[in-house]
Amino acid sequence: MRENGFRAIGGLAQRLTSGITKGKGASIARLRAEWSAIVGPDLARTTRPDSLLAGRGARNLSGAGKVLRLRVSGAAALEVQHQTGQIVERVNAYFGHRTVDDIRLVQGTIAATPPPRVIPKPDPQTVTQVAARAAAVKDPDLRAALTRLGARVSLNRRGVMAAALGALFVTDDLRAQELSRAKMLEPLPGDHILGKADAPNSLIAYFSFTCPHCATFYMATLPPLKREWIDTGRLRLIHRHFPSDIVATRAAQLSECTPPDRFFAFTEALFRNHVEWLTGSDPEADMVKMLAGQGVTAQSAQACYANDRALDKVVADVQTGQALGIRSTPTLFINEENYQNPGGPDAIAAILRQVGR
């Protein structure tokens, strides 16, 4: 399962207007940024991801598949050549799905990793102002994290959207803070419900659109549950957002801009083509192209990203998820109890037979 938590939404706030995840090379940018964590420090010193190619000569798939072009220093080329299979396994394991099928080595100079950028500290007056806005937050760790986030946002003049998101977190009327746990485990205004609203059993699930296990739930687990439990009126599914990165957030926003009666068809389309749009060189643009059949255009996508209502819903879902202690996706609450990701339809059906109403 993909780990999220408050750090994920904090990172989202800082990156909403950043260029690192936009344009061509977005996926390769992430590979470069996280390369040491993926392959280990030894390989990271002698190799560097160069580009991610689609359908160009994966040796085990008759020319199909994703190929990672890997720059390698000349002295290490032979050793790295013998480890290409291991590198493929590490990349795919790190991302949780098949991201690459083959490695193509090119010799070249490996530039030294630049030192981390020095982040200026906010002035004491700014910290005091942000702390005052976050004072109503009861949890001390969350209050401290929100204060740090708000102070960081104030340093970034480009972060207009990030500042707006930061303000949502530090206002006195945080949605999740106003609600009890029991209320958060009931249908909330704006929730997307599949099935009868008054079904006796409830399954509240938090999803990220870039989470492969969430895609598995929608494509393999949900259909039999729908036939046996939802369509028979015994269960309702409530979909809530818990994005793990900027691309997942954009996808969640687009789903919120679709008419409510088409939400689940739209969501299924995103998950059904999950691997294709997520593993390209520009996941955000590929996602929009894939959604053309759902009526999405580049222009309508940009308008949706600027839609405060869509972003508010995503943030509100994250707030309730944080309050409920979610750390990974998918996380399932079955009749108010957190079962995390219990498995396939048989496992969920077994739980429902035990705790069902």
N, C-alpha and C positions, 0 to 999 in steps of 0.2 A: 504494500500500500504506500502511496505517496505521502510523505510527511509534510504537513502544512503548519498550522498554528499561527500565533500573532506575528511572528517574524515574516511569514509569507505576505500578509496583508500590509505590513509595514513596508516591506520591500516593494510591493505593488504601488503604494502611495508615492514612494520616491522615484519610481520608474515610469509612472503614467505618461509623462511627457518626455521621457528620455529617448534618444535616438538609437540606443543599442539594440532594441528589439524590433526596430522598424526597418523596412526596405530589404533589399537583397542581402543575403548572407546572415539572416537572423539566426538560423539554426547553427551555422558554423561559428557564429559569434559565441553562442552558448558552449559549444564544444571547446573552443579556445579558452573561454573563461574558466571552465571547470575541468580542463584536461588533466591537471595533476590529480584531482580527486578521482577521475575516471580510470586512469591507467597507472597511477602511482608516480612518485617523484623521480624515479630512475628513468622511466620511459619519457616522462615529461621533459627531462633535460635534453634529450636527443631527438625528440619528435615534436611536430606541431601540426594540428589540423590545417589543411590548406583550402579545401573546398569539398562540398558534398554534391555528388553527381547522381543524376537519376537515369537508370536504364542504360548504363554504359559499361558493359563488360564485367559484370559480376561472374566470376569463373564458374560458380556452382549453379548458376541459374540461367544458363544459355543466353547471356547478354542482358538479362533483366535484373532489376533490383537496384539498391542504393549502394554507391561506391564512395568511400571516404578517401580522398586524395590526401596523403600524409607526407608532409615534408620531413626529411630525415637527414641528419648530418652524415657526410660521406663515410666517416670512420665507423659509424654504427649501423650502416645500411644492411650489411649481411646479417648481423645479429637480429635486427628488427624484422627482417624478412622472415625469419624463422618464428617470429612471435605474432604474425599478422592474425592468425586464427584466434589467439588469445585476446588480442586487441578488439576484434569483432565481438567476442563474447562479453568483454568488459563493457564496451559501449552499450550493447543491447541490454545487459543486466542493469546498467546504471539508469537507463531511461525507462526500463520496464516493458519494452516492446521492441520489435525488430526495427532498429533505426538504420543500420547498415548491414550489407550482405557481404561486402568484400573490401579489401584495402588495396590501394594503388600507391606505391612509394615513388616519391620524386626526391632527388638529392638537392640539397640547398643549405644555406646558412640558417641556423636556428638563433634568432635574436634573443638576447637575454630578456627575461621577464622584467618589465619596468617596475620600479618601486611603487608601492601603493600610494594613491593620491592622498595628500594631506587634506583632511577635511577641517575647515575652520570651525572654531567653537563659537556658538552664539553668545552674545553679550549677556551679562547678568540680568539686565532689564527685560530682555526677551524671554529668558528662562522663567523669570518671576511671573510675567504676564501669562505665559502658556500654562504654568503650574496652577495659577489661579483659575483658569478655565477648566482644568482637569480636576479641580479639588473635589467635585461632587462624585467622582468615581471612587467607589468603596474599596475595591481591591487594591492594596498598595503596590503590588508588582505591575498591574495593568496601568495604574495611575502614573507610575514612574516611566513606563514604556511610552505612554501617550505624551507625556511631557517631553521626552527626548525626541519623539517623532515630530511634534509640533514645532520644536525649536529648530530641528533640521529643515523642515519645510520652509520656515521663515528665511533661511539662508539662500534659497534657490528662487531667484526671480522668475525663472522659466516655469516653475512648478505651480502655475495657476490652478490646474486641475488637482494637483497634489495638495495644494493648500486647501482647496474646497473639501477634499476627502479628509484631510487632517481635521478640519473644522467639524466634520460630521462625528469624528471620534471624540472630540473634547467638549462638545456641547453638554449643557447640564441635563438635557433630556435624552440621554442615550436610550435607544429603544430597548436593548437587552437588559439594561439596569432597571427599567420600569417594570419589567415582566418577571413573574415568578417562573420557576422551572416548569411547573404544571401548565402555565399559560403558554410557554414556548413550545410545549409538546402537544399543543392543540393547533388546529388550523388558524393561521394569522392572516390579517388582511393582505391581499396580494399573493398569497400562496397559490401554487399550481397543484391542483388536485386531480388525480386520475382515479376514476371510480365514483361511487356514490359518496356525497359529502357526509352523509350520516351512517356510513358503513360501521359496523361494530368494532372492527379491527383497524388499526392505523399503523402505517409504515412511513415514517419520516426519514428521508434520505438526503444527506449532504453530498453533493457531487462537484467535481472539477472537470471541465471539458477536456483538459489535457491529461487526465488520469486514465491509464489503460484499464485498470480494474473497474472504473466507472463505465467505460465502454463495454466491458464484458458483462456487467450487470444489465445494461440496457439491451444488449443484443442476444444474450444467452439466458439470463436469469429472469428478466421481466416477462417475456412472452408466455412461459408456462404459468407464472404467477398470475398474469392477467387472465388467462383462460380459466384457471381453477379457483381463483380467489377474488380478483377484482371484478371481472365480468359477471360473476355470480352474486355480487353485492355484499360479499363478506369482508372485503378489504379495500381501503383507500390508500393510494400512494401520494405522498406530498413531497415534491421536488424542491430542494433548496440549494442555493449556490454556496460553494466554499472554494473559490478559485485558488490555484497554487502558483500562478504566474500571470504575467500581463496578457498572454494569448488566451488563457482560460477566462480571464476577466472580460476581454473583448467578446469572446464567444457568449459568455453569460449576458452581456449587455445586448447583443444581437437577439438572443432568445427572448429578452424582456421587451424588445421592440416589435416582436411578432404578435399578431392578434392572439388573445388568450386561448381561443378555441383551436389554434394551430400550434400551441406551445409544444406539446408532446411529439407531434409529427416533426416539428423543426428540430427538437432535441435528438430524436432518433436519427435524423439525417446527419446531424453533426457527429454522433457517435458511430454510425454505420460506416462513414468515410473517414474515421478518425486517423488511421495510419497514413492515408494518402495526403491529407492536408497538413498533418502535423509534422511529417518528416521531410517536407520539401525545403527548398532554400529560403522560402519566405512564408512561414506558416500562416501568418495573419492574412496576407494577400491570397494565398491558396484557399484558405477557409472561405473567404468572401466569394471567390470564383466558384467553389463547390456549391455554395448556397444560392447560386443564380436560379436554380430550379425552384427555390423557395421564395423567389422574388427579391432577393438581396442584390443590390448593385454597390459599386464602390462609393457612389454618392450617398446612397441611403445608409450604408455602413458608417460613414463619417458623421452623418446627421444623428445616427443612433448613439455613437460614442459621445456626442455633445449633449445627449438627452439626460438631464439631471434625474428624471424619474427612473430611468433604467439603471443608472449608477446607484441611486438611492436604494433600490430594491436589492442589488447585489451586496452593497455594504450592510444593509439591515440583516440579510441572511448571514453574513460573516459574523456580525455582532452576536446574533443568537447562537451561532455555532461555537464561538469563543466562550460564551457564557455557559454552554452545555459541556465544555471541556473537549471539544473535537480537536484531534491532532493529525488526522489522516482521512483520506477519501478512498472509497466511499465509507461513510459511517451511517449505520442504520439504527433507528430507534423503532422497535416493534412494541406496540402498546406501552409506550413511555419508558421502556428499558433500552439502554445502549448495548447493542450486540456487535458494534464495530462492523466488520465485514465477515459475516458468518459463513459465507460460501455460496453455493449455487441454489437453485430453486428447491431441491430436496431438503437442504439444510434449513432454509427459511420456512418451508412448509412444516417441517418437524417442530420448529419453534412455535409457529402459529397454532399447531395442534396442542402444544403444551400450555401456552399462555393465551390462547384465543378465547374470544367471547362469543 
